[in-house]
Amino acid sequence: MDTKPLLQERPPAYSPVMPGGYEYGQQQNNYGAIPPPQPGFQAPPPYSYPSASGYPTPPPPPPPGPQGPPQMNYPSTYTIIQQPVTTTSVVVVGGCPACRVGVLEDSFTCLGVCCAILFFPIGILLCFALKQRQCPNCGATFG
């Protein structure tokens, strides 16, 4: 690591403001002051408001005294109704309804294959109707 100081020279010392310099507290040339009126200038007369005929009169002010917002009477007991917690379940398409872990595998039965061969056009529909599904996890068979 370098041990040289970052500044070769020392910063200038703080000194009082030189004559003619600017101080934050002083005003120069009355900056922001309202100038005096010019000679011969006359202020306009005050505006006279028309009478309030045709306008409704405002309501009288409330009587003086300590008043707060109007007090509401609330019941001292409350009934809290809690909604039942709904559990979300994920349904796996082709999942085992018995163990809910395994995925069912399709297999054709011997009767279905024989019907597909012997009764060819309609036998294929019978083969799909006689299909058996089995879970590899729990061994349950469906169909």
trRosetta pair geometry for C-beta under 8 A, 3 or more apart (Angstrom, degrees):
i j d omega theta_ij theta_ji phi_ij phi_ji
5 8 7.2 148 86 -86 99 35
7 10 7.0 98 124 -98 126 29
7 11 7.1 -35 -175 -46 161 78
12 15 7.9 -63 153 -6 103 103
15 18 7.9 41 109 -55 114 78
17 21 4.2 -147 -178 79 97 130
17 22 7.4 -127 -153 64 136 27
17 23 5.4 -108 -24 -71 169 93
18 21 4.5 101 57 -29 73 122
22 26 7.5 -147 -162 62 58 106
22 28 7.1 -54 -122 -42 97 135
23 26 4.8 70 68 8 100 106
27 30 6.3 52 137 -105 124 29
27 31 5.7 -153 -167 36 92 85
27 32 7.5 -101 -142 38 125 104
27 33 7.8 87 162 -35 149 109
28 31 5.9 30 68 -17 65 115
30 33 4.0 -52 173 22 101 134
37 41 4.5 -131 174 69 112 132
37 43 8.0 -88 -99 -57 156 86
38 41 4.9 94 62 -25 77 122
52 55 4.8 -77 -177 50 87 118
52 57 7.6 98 123 -91 136 70
62 67 6.7 -70 137 30 144 160
68 71 7.6 56 88 -56 110 86
75 78 7.1 142 90 -73 105 58
91 95 7.1 -157 -176 31 54 130
92 95 3.4 87 77 -45 106 129
92 100 7.9 129 25 -163 115 68
92 103 7.0 -93 137 -99 131 90
94 103 5.3 34 121 -163 103 89
94 104 5.3 -133 -178 45 74 89
95 100 6.2 34 154 -143 122 51
95 101 7.9 143 -163 51 101 9
95 102 7.3 136 -159 88 63 43
95 103 5.9 -53 -103 -105 52 61
95 104 7.2 101 164 -8 6 88
96 99 5.0 13 103 46 133 82
96 100 6.2 -121 81 -59 80 22
96 101 6.6 -19 47 50 120 52
96 102 4.3 41 -15 67 134 88
96 103 7.0 -116 -26 -80 84 14
96 104 5.8 136 -79 -57 69 84
96 135 4.0 50 -101 -108 133 134
96 137 6.4 -127 1 46 156 116
96 138 6.4 146 165 25 158 114
96 140 6.5 117 -158 52 117 119
97 100 7.1 18 -146 -71 23 73
97 142 7.8 81 28 -74 109 150
98 135 6.6 -129 46 -3 114 160
98 138 5.6 -127 100 79 121 154
98 140 4.4 99 13 -10 156 165
99 102 5.8 50 70 10 123 95
99 135 6.4 145 26 162 115 155
99 137 5.4 -134 82 103 153 124
99 138 4.1 164 -33 -34 136 135
99 140 7.3 174 -12 3 97 124
101 137 5.0 -164 90 174 105 171
101 138 7.6 112 49 -32 104 101
102 135 4.1 108 90 -169 140 96
102 136 5.4 -177 -152 54 129 66
102 137 3.0 -153 -57 6 119 115
102 138 6.2 -143 5 4 135 80
103 135 7.7 147 68 -132 18 72
103 136 7.6 -2 58 25 64 103
104 133 4.3 20 175 175 126 114
104 134 6.7 137 -152 63 76 22
104 135 5.7 -50 -95 -80 67 67
104 142 6.8 -43 -129 38 140 121
105 133 6.8 156 72 -154 35 65
105 134 5.7 -30 59 64 88 77
105 135 7.7 145 11 -102 79 20
105 136 6.1 56 -10 -39 124 101
106 131 5.6 -13 -160 178 102 123
106 132 7.6 134 -158 76 53 43
106 133 5.7 -32 -96 -98 57 78
107 131 7.3 149 76 -165 34 75
107 132 5.4 -30 71 70 85 91
107 133 7.6 153 21 -95 72 30
107 134 6.5 -4 12 10 119 111
108 112 4.8 -125 -173 86 91 129
108 113 5.5 102 131 -55 124 92
108 127 5.9 0 -146 -178 124 96
108 130 7.3 64 -158 94 71 89
108 131 5.8 -50 -101 -112 59 73
108 132 7.5 128 -131 21 11 82
109 112 4.5 98 56 3 81 104
109 113 7.2 -149 93 -4 44 84
109 130 5.0 -87 38 143 121 108
109 131 7.2 -166 -6 -114 86 22
109 132 5.4 89 -58 -18 95 114
110 113 5.8 -55 -149 37 34 109
110 114 6.3 34 153 -18 67 107
111 114 5.7 -55 -146 38 31 111
111 115 6.3 31 155 -19 65 107
111 130 5.6 -111 90 176 100 159
112 115 5.8 -53 -146 36 30 110
112 116 6.4 33 154 -22 63 105
112 126 6.3 -168 -134 125 68 75
112 127 3.9 104 171 -137 93 58
112 128 7.5 143 -162 -18 128 20
112 129 7.4 -176 -116 63 111 62
112 130 3.6 -165 -74 76 107 119
112 131 6.5 88 -109 -66 171 50
113 116 5.7 -53 -150 33 32 113
113 117 6.6 26 154 -15 65 104
113 127 6.2 76 -78 -125 34 115
114 117 6.0 -59 -150 37 32 106
114 118 6.0 14 161 -6 69 114
115 118 6.2 -60 -132 47 28 100
115 119 5.6 -25 -174 36 69 108
115 123 4.3 -175 142 -148 67 91
115 126 4.1 -78 132 99 145 134
115 127 5.9 -171 75 -61 100 74
115 130 7.1 109 27 9 139 143
116 119 7.5 -61 -108 62 12 70
116 120 7.2 45 171 -121 50 42
116 123 4.2 159 -111 132 25 104
116 124 5.1 69 -130 -86 97 51
116 126 6.9 -156 -62 68 64 90
116 127 3.9 12 -56 -49 116 137
117 120 7.1 -9 -169 -82 22 72
117 123 6.6 -108 28 136 26 157
118 123 6.0 148 64 -96 62 149
119 122 5.2 -49 146 70 110 90
119 123 3.6 141 76 -59 76 101
119 126 6.8 48 72 16 126 138
120 123 5.5 -19 -78 29 10 118
120 124 7.3 17 178 -27 46 93
121 124 6.9 -54 -174 13 27 105
122 125 5.7 -48 -168 33 54 113
122 126 6.6 53 138 -18 74 103
123 126 5.3 -53 -149 39 42 113
123 127 6.2 50 149 -28 70 100
124 127 5.4 -46 -148 29 35 116
124 128 6.7 30 154 -13 64 101
125 128 6.0 -56 -152 39 33 106
125 129 6.3 32 150 -20 66 109
126 129 5.4 -56 -145 39 34 113
126 130 6.1 20 159 -9 69 110
127 130 6.2 -64 -144 44 26 100
127 131 7.3 58 147 -60 57 81
128 131 5.7 -14 -162 -29 40 117
130 143 7.9 106 180 152 34 109
131 143 5.9 -72 99 -177 61 153
132 141 6.0 -10 180 -169 109 109
132 142 7.5 150 -166 76 62 43
132 143 4.6 -176 -122 76 46 126
133 141 7.0 147 82 -160 49 57
133 142 4.7 -23 69 65 101 93
133 143 5.0 112 13 -22 82 126
134 139 7.1 -16 -175 -157 101 39
134 140 7.2 175 -149 89 59 41
134 141 4.8 -21 -99 -103 85 76
134 142 7.5 178 -79 21 38 68
135 138 5.0 10 102 46 132 82
135 139 6.4 -52 76 0 85 12
135 140 4.8 26 23 47 120 82
135 141 7.8 -136 12 -71 74 36
136 139 7.8 26 -150 -74 19 51
